[in-house]
Amino acid sequence: MYKVSIDGLDRLEKLPAELSQAGRAFLIDAIEDLKDEVASVAPGGAAGSVGRSFFADIIIPAAVARIASDHPGAKALDKGAYIRRTGWRPVRFYVGGQAVFARWVRLKPLRYMQKGLRHRNAIVGDAFERHFGVIGEEHVAAGPSA
């Protein structure tokens, strides 16, 4: 599980109801976009078993957004792991269609969470612009000037 802290999230509770709802809609949209980006770089892509296992939610009082996976091997794939045999049975896996037996196997870390969150500022910025527009820049209307 990874937690994404969003500064100022606790201030949403103090806003008028209409702005608070718009802020929550923006946050939900932004976190879903981040989750989709992480799922797309997970092993097997967004359609793979790890990619499909991601979920996102927002904990308003704690000002925390959470992106997590309920796949049993997601953490081992992301951070790397040693898989050891249990009891007398060796670890069995296939390489090129051939069965390989070993006492232990080392999974190298894929760091797909880090890769998926690499562009988090741009993703959250795009979600903000979809909900609130561009703030601080003047827009020039297209067309002939009078």
Buried (B, 14 or more C-beta within 10 A) or exposed (E): EBEBEBEEBEEBEEEEEEEBEBBBEBBBBBBBBBBBBBBBBBBEEBEBBBBBBBBBEBEBEEBBBBBBBEBEBBBBBBEEBEBEBEEEEBBEEEEEEEEEEEEEBEBEEBEBBBBBBEEBEEBBEBBBEEBEEEEEEEEEEEEEEE
